[in-house]
Amino acid sequence: MKRVASSTRPPLVGPFGHRAIRVGRLLDIEIGLDVSWLFVLALAATPVAAIMIRRERLATISGDESLWEAVKRMDDLGVNQLPVTPEGRLIRILTREHLLRVLRNQMDLDQGSR
């Protein structure tokens, strides 16, 4: 049996300077001292379906509803985004960032017209 040499690559380090673990090709999870390896292994083995929100309980908004309705719904539900689903099909995600950008643009226009 041929012995394989151990890797001499330096450990993966995340943006905050902690060691990181490669979970997939595109996902690195940074490991701080307070996160145990067992949690990371459980996370890597947990299917998305086990934690996702079922469609019938998902808060959505129609493309015909006003931005004010979207603001109220996000605030009432304590969420930062709403799937836009006309006729039950997902077409986009509306986020608080989108709403703030619209508000800022409107305020800039109002100030520019004075």
URKA-V554054 format. One record per residue. N is the residue number from 1. OMEGA is omega in whole degrees, 0 to 359 (* if undefined). Layout:
<<N	OMEGA> <N	OMEGA>>
This chain:
<<1	182> <2	180> <3	180> <4	179> <5	179> <6	182> <7	178> <8	178> <9	176> <10	180> <11	178> <12	181> <13	181> <14	184> <15	179> <16	175> <17	178> <18	174> <19	180> <20	178> <21	179> <22	180> <23	179> <24	181> <25	187> <26	186> <27	172> <28	177> <29	179> <30	185> <31	172> <32	181> <33	183> <34	180> <35	182> <36	178> <37	180> <38	177> <39	181> <40	179> <41	178> <42	178> <43	181> <44	182> <45	183> <46	178> <47	180> <48	182> <49	181> <50	184> <51	184> <52	178> <53	178> <54	184> <55	182> <56	178> <57	184> <58	176> <59	181> <60	175> <61	178> <62	177> <63	180> <64	182> <65	183> <66	175> <67	178> <68	176> <69	179> <70	178> <71	181> <72	181> <73	178> <74	181> <75	180> <76	184> <77	181> <78	180> <79	181> <80	181> <81	178> <82	172> <83	176> <84	189> <85	174> <86	179> <87	176> <88	180> <89	178> <90	176> <91	179> <92	172> <93	176> <94	182> <95	175> <96	179> <97	177> <98	181> <99	178> <100	179> <101	178> <102	180> <103	180> <104	179> <105	179> <106	179> <107	176> <108	178> <109	180> <110	181> <111	180> <112	182> <113	180> <114	*>>
